[in-house]
Amino acid sequence: MNSIGTGPVDSQHAVTLIVNGSNSKQICRIHYHFGEFGNYSLMVKNLHNNILQFSCNIIINQNPFNSNLPIFFAFLIYVVIFSILMLGQFCMNIELIRNWLYKKMNPRETDRLINSELGSPSRADSIGSDLPASVWSSGPSLHRLRSLDTFRGLALIIMVFVNYGGGKYWFFKHQSWNGLTVADLVFPWFVFIMGTSISLSLSSMLRRGCSKWKLLGKILWRSLLLFLIGVIIVNPNYCLGPLSWENLRIPGVLQRLSCTYFVVAVLELLFAKPVPDNSTLEIPCPALRDILPYWPQWLFMMALETVWLCLTFLLNVPGCPNGYLGPGGIGDFGNYPNCTGGAAAYIDHVLLGEKHIYQHPSSNVLYQTTVAFDPEGILGTINSVIMAFLGLQAGKILLFYKDQHRQIMLRFCIWSVVMGVISAVLTECSKDEGFIPVNKNLWSISYVTTLSSFGFVLLLLIYYLVDVKKVWSGSPFFFPGMNSILIYVGHEIFENYFPFKWKMQDAQSHSEHLAQNLIATSLWVFISYVLYRKRIFWKI
């Protein structure tokens, strides 16, 4: 008897197809990685009219599309653009070309300078000179670590790109539950570098003699503003009427940044002392001079992590097993359909209410979950604080080992290895089988240690290239890094407006999605560059 059935299959990973007979006995099993937009047939054929012998074959009716080609072409286009910009920068460094161009653009000014025998204008005298940000920033030192702004800008630009859709590629979307994609990397890195900046900025202001009470007021005000802006951004329909406030989402990215910043900054303000320029402190173990003086902070962080572990694994969640870290829905064979996130979701439901948290988590696509779950919830904020504190530690290394490039990079490397080893132990080097899997939705401690390990390595590389060897200026990421809050808020508000978005001819096309998302992201980089040249910075 012949029968035909049709249906879609996953092209993200290889899948196993199993065909059972009428008696539920397996008669066919085949493992195959299907290509995107391909058309296939599974032919199950009885051999020699023997009910015990069958053959399984995949027949390609329509060849799949190579979905990576748009990425390759986009890469080539950006390589050409950056090559042209670098060539232009090289030409501008040649005095003859620079003076000729300046004369063509400002003929009257050039004639005046020549007639007054002042000589030709130097690069520093030109109106558009690219002065370092520290020239107009407050503080006694004119030196600014461009690597920090570059790191922040890199994380921000990737965040903007994935928020806009990432070309509809699965690796630019958040992982459904356990594991990592590119989209899962950037937010923790932003939190990490925020902690680094806290260490440097507070130390600088304390050296200038700023009162701790005054700094506490600034911290409170900045945290409040970040939280309020975040609430407005994640609730675009808040102005439709009073009823919309009943479904107001409270957690969000800026809200988590606000709470994280407040805890880490206040903790640093309570125990920190201004680090002198020579960074010499009399302590028993000089090798730990960036750790031992701050032992109260470490005790607080350990206590905070203990709270997370106890709530996660010991809190009694109705209808769910203690310590449940699964996605719920059809995960775990559908045994716990309403337990998505375990204790993390339960705490949000109790303290915030179901209608005030995120209604469409990434887990509902693959695991068909039906309960609300917020990836920026209350419990995960504890580990966000830990992430920022590790970034704070990177800032202390930069302070205590100022201009000692070898020592700074060595300690970054050591911290990366330590965090990596902790991650390996917690996850047992597996995606789902470890004690605590890497999970962005839960902000598990293994997620924090893994991403902080990556963060130390990335900061080491950028620091080496930008501030030590100075072979890279940090462009183009440096510019959005100098205006991170404005770029993030702007990209959220104008996400659905032209020229950042337009109606596409083919909604299934990776090429059109990728072009739209890259153009929108590049526009924000250009806007940040213009703001930098105009010396316009939005600081909260």
Salt bridges, closest charged atoms under 4 A:
GLU36 OE2 - HIS510 NE2 2.71
GLU109 OE2 - ARG112 NH2 2.96
ASP130 OD1 - ARG533 NH1 3.91
ASP149 OD2 - ARG144 NE 2.68
ASP149 OD1 - ARG152 NH1 2.62
ASP184 OD1 - HIS174 ND1 2.84
GLU268 OE1 - LYS396 NZ 2.88
ASP277 OD1 - ARG207 NE 3.72
ASP290 OD1 - ARG411 NH2 2.94
ASP374 OD1 - ARG249 NH2 2.85
GLU376 OE1 - ARG249 NH2 3.10
GLU376 OE2 - LYS440 NZ 3.33
GLU492 OE2 - HIS491 NE2 3.98
